[in-house]
Amino acid sequence: QVQLVESGGDLVQPGGSLRLSCAASGSTNSIGARGWYRQAPGKQRELVATIGSGGGTYYADSVKGRFTISRDSAKKMIYLQMNSLRREDTAVYFCKAILMPSLTAYWGQGTQVTVSS
């Protein structure tokens, strides 16, 4: 099993930046892909960015060029650097990890990001 804990959410003005962190513990050596998702009030949870076990990344069109996903070499931490934040980026951001080979998904509890002046 894997436990995920997000941090870094905050209130920020439009145009500002934040960096989210997600710490993994437990069976971290079995983690494959990891990613960030978000859920705004009244909306479904949506994919923001993913990073594969080989380091390949994928971004939702809405965040391309503004957000960057990265991880440390031990795969225990992933990060989401968010620049040029917009009001529509306001959401609870969740970290997700896929455990191999079972493909079981694990989620963190989420961290609130609010973009407002």
C-alpha positions in Angstrom: 0.0 0.0 0.0 0.9 3.6 -0.5 0.0 6.7 1.5 0.0 10.1 -0.2 0.1 13.5 1.6 -0.3 16.7 -0.4 0.9 20.1 0.8 1.4 23.6 -0.5 -2.1 24.8 -1.3 -2.8 28.4 -0.4 -4.7 31.5 -1.4 -2.9 33.3 -4.2 -3.6 36.3 -6.5 -4.2 35.8 -10.2 -0.9 35.7 -12.0 0.8 34.3 -9.0 2.6 31.0 -8.4 2.4 28.0 -6.1 4.3 24.8 -5.7 2.4 21.7 -4.6 4.2 18.7 -3.1 3.0 15.1 -2.7 4.9 12.8 -0.3 4.6 9.1 -0.7 5.2 6.5 2.0 4.8 2.7 2.1 5.5 0.6 -0.9 7.1 3.4 -2.9 9.3 1.1 -4.9 6.2 -0.3 -6.6 4.8 3.0 -7.7 4.4 3.4 -11.4 2.8 6.5 -12.8 1.9 9.5 -10.6 -0.2 12.5 -11.2 -2.1 15.5 -10.1 -5.9 15.9 -10.4 -8.2 18.7 -9.3 -11.8 19.2 -8.4 -13.6 22.5 -8.4 -16.9 23.0 -6.6 -19.7 21.4 -8.5 -17.4 19.9 -11.0 -16.0 16.5 -11.7 -12.4 15.6 -10.8 -10.1 16.3 -13.8 -6.6 15.3 -14.7 -4.0 18.1 -14.5 -0.7 16.4 -15.2 0.9 13.0 -15.0 4.5 11.7 -14.9 5.2 8.1 -15.9 7.7 5.7 -14.3 10.1 6.6 -17.1 9.7 10.3 -16.6 7.4 11.1 -19.5 4.9 13.8 -18.7 1.4 14.7 -19.9 -0.5 17.9 -19.3 -4.1 18.9 -19.7 -4.5 21.6 -22.4 -5.7 24.1 -19.8 -2.4 24.0 -17.9 0.1 23.5 -20.7 2.9 26.1 -20.5 1.9 27.2 -17.0 2.2 24.1 -14.8 5.2 21.7 -14.5 5.1 18.3 -12.9 8.4 16.8 -11.5 9.6 14.2 -9.1 12.6 13.3 -7.0 14.9 10.4 -8.0 13.6 8.2 -5.3 10.0 8.7 -6.5 8.9 9.5 -3.0 8.0 13.1 -3.9 6.2 14.7 -6.8 5.7 18.4 -7.3 3.4 20.6 -9.3 4.9 24.0 -10.1 2.0 26.3 -11.0 2.7 29.7 -12.6 0.4 32.3 -14.1 -2.4 31.1 -11.9 -6.0 32.0 -13.0 -9.2 32.1 -11.1 -10.4 29.0 -12.9 -7.4 27.0 -11.4 -9.2 27.3 -8.0 -9.9 23.7 -6.8 -8.8 21.0 -4.4 -5.7 19.4 -5.9 -5.2 15.6 -5.4 -2.1 13.5 -5.8 -2.6 10.0 -7.3 -0.2 7.1 -7.6 -0.6 3.8 -9.5 0.9 0.7 -7.8 2.5 -1.9 -10.1 1.8 -4.5 -11.1 -1.8 -4.5 -9.7 -2.5 -1.0 -11.2 -4.2 -0.1 -7.9 -4.8 3.6 -7.6 -4.1 5.5 -4.4 -5.2 9.1 -3.7 -4.1 11.7 -1.2 -6.6 13.8 0.8 -6.2 16.9 -1.3 -4.9 20.4 -0.8 -6.9 23.6 -1.5 -5.7 26.1 -4.1 -7.7 29.3 -4.2 -6.9 32.0 -6.9 -8.5 35.2 -6.0 -7.8 38.9 -5.6 
